[in-house]
Amino acid sequence: MFEDLQVLLKPQHHRLWIDYCSYLNMGWQRFAGNRFDMQEKFTQLRLLENAIRRDFPVSENLLARLQKQFVAENLSLYLLLEPLSSWRYLASGKAPDSDAAISEIVQRAVSPAARLLMVLNDENPSTYLPMTSWLTAMFLKQAVTDKSSLLKNMKRTPKQWGRKFDGLLKNAFVLLGIVHSTRLKFRIAMLLNTMRLSVRNMQNNKQVKTDFLDRIKIFLYSIYQFITIRKRSTTKKGI
């Protein structure tokens, strides 16, 4: 789901990011689906947690590759463990029935991915929350498009969902003022503006893909933001 965000990373981190996205996708598919009963899902979660906490014996396995890459990059294995709390909710077969509940479940799953992106870019912790808002918007928009069972108790119109995404993207645009890397700032601007256009199309019940003129507008507006949005002063200490 978040594979396209590899453009925010340097080439040496692309393999790690793709593997991590595969890990997240497999977790959602396995524990949100109906292939296994609830008891078997909880057993699998327990085995997965145990496997993460120690070296996985199968060298070509996705989890083993991630463990090795995390060690090489000096990353905490808690980035692999944290999504499990969200998957436990999915394994129970429940579907959230409030905005607060759906936000909490999704944020538990995407927050580690947001932190991983920012850590690999050597950005400070002040960027974690707005990046989490962005990934939450991406996740929910895809869930709405796919008519995910996770949202079966959420009765909303496209315009109502659009307002939800607008709020999340407003939080995400804070990134343009706090990231240190100029390369990262411009690429974030391009992606966020593209998504904002997609959300507007959804609000208007349009299924229009970005055409050449849209891409030119996004590019020019991203340059404008790059020039006009000034860097805010942030510190790593105390955040």
Secondary structure, DSSP 8 states (H G I E B T S, - for coil): --GGGGGGS-GGGHHHHHHHHHHHHHHHHHHHSSSS-HHHHHHHHHHHHHHHTS--S-TTSHHHHHHHHHHHTT--THHHHTHHHHHHHHHTT----SHHHHHHHHHHHHHHHHHHHHHHTT--GGGHHHHHHHHHHHHHHHHHHTT-GGGTT----HHHHHHHHHHHHHHHTTHHHH-S-HHHHHHHHHHHHHHHHHHHHHHTT------HHHHHHHHHHHHHHHHHS------STT-
